[in-house]
């Protein structure tokens, strides 16, 4: 299994709007691609940075599904966040493989 992890730090002044957008629009849209089998959203607790930090982990069956997402959907999906919230958040992405 592949985990596509997005860690996001959001400014406090847009935090609640961003969280609502993630839960009601962005995450459902990610899942509607059919390339992810599920997700987990966590708020980081012991963070020194200002704002609020989250980790959103999307599960994929395989690397091919992730690659398809990255090539066909990622620019649009990431662009929507930038269009809506501009420089009010920062994000970095990591790709992990579950080892069992």
C-alpha positions in Angstrom: 0.0 0.0 0.0 1.1 3.5 -0.8 0.5 6.5 1.5 0.5 10.0 0.0 1.0 12.3 2.9 0.4 16.0 2.7 1.5 18.1 5.7 -0.1 21.5 5.8 0.4 24.5 8.1 -2.6 26.9 8.0 -2.7 30.5 9.2 -5.0 31.0 12.2 -7.1 33.7 10.4 -8.3 31.2 7.7 -8.0 28.0 9.6 -11.7 27.3 10.1 -12.6 28.1 6.5 -9.7 25.9 5.3 -10.8 23.0 7.5 -14.4 23.2 6.3 -13.2 23.3 2.6 -10.9 20.3 3.2 -13.7 18.2 4.8 -16.6 19.2 2.6 -14.9 19.8 -0.8 -11.2 18.9 -1.3 -11.0 15.5 0.4 -14.3 14.2 -1.2 -12.9 15.4 -4.6 -9.7 13.6 -4.0 -11.6 10.4 -3.2 -13.9 10.8 -6.2 -10.9 10.3 -8.5 -11.2 6.6 -7.7 -7.4 6.4 -7.1 -7.4 6.6 -3.3 -9.0 3.9 -1.1 -9.3 6.1 1.9 -7.7 8.9 4.0 -6.9 9.9 7.5 -6.6 13.5 8.7 -4.6 14.4 11.8 -3.9 17.6 13.6 -0.3 17.8 14.8 -0.1 18.6 18.5 3.5 19.4 19.5 4.4 22.0 16.8 6.4 25.1 17.3 5.2 26.9 14.2 2.5 29.5 14.2 -0.9 28.5 12.8 -2.3 25.0 12.9 -0.7 22.0 11.2 -2.4 18.9 9.8 -1.3 15.7 8.1 -3.6 14.3 5.6 -2.8 10.7 4.5 -4.4 9.3 1.4 -4.1 5.5 0.8 -3.5 4.1 -2.7 -3.4 0.4 -3.7 -0.2 0.8 -5.7 2.3 3.3 -7.1 0.6 3.3 -10.5 -2.6 4.9 -8.9 -0.5 7.5 -7.2 1.4 8.3 -10.5 -1.9 8.7 -12.3 -3.1 11.1 -9.6 0.1 13.1 -9.8 0.0 13.4 -13.6 -3.7 13.9 -14.2 -5.2 15.5 -11.1 -2.5 17.0 -8.8 -2.0 20.3 -10.7 -5.7 21.1 -10.6 -6.2 20.0 -7.0 -3.2 21.8 -5.7 -4.2 24.9 -7.7 -7.6 25.1 -6.1 -6.1 25.4 -2.6 -3.7 28.1 -3.8 -6.5 30.0 -5.6 -8.7 29.9 -2.5 -6.1 30.5 0.3 -3.1 31.9 -1.4 -0.1 32.3 0.9 -2.2 31.6 4.0 -0.9 28.0 4.1 2.2 26.0 3.3 2.3 22.3 2.3 4.8 19.6 1.7 4.2 16.2 0.4 5.8 12.8 1.0 5.2 9.4 -0.5 5.5 6.3 1.7 5.2 2.6 1.3 3.6 0.5 4.0 5.9 -2.2 5.2 4.2 -5.2 6.8 
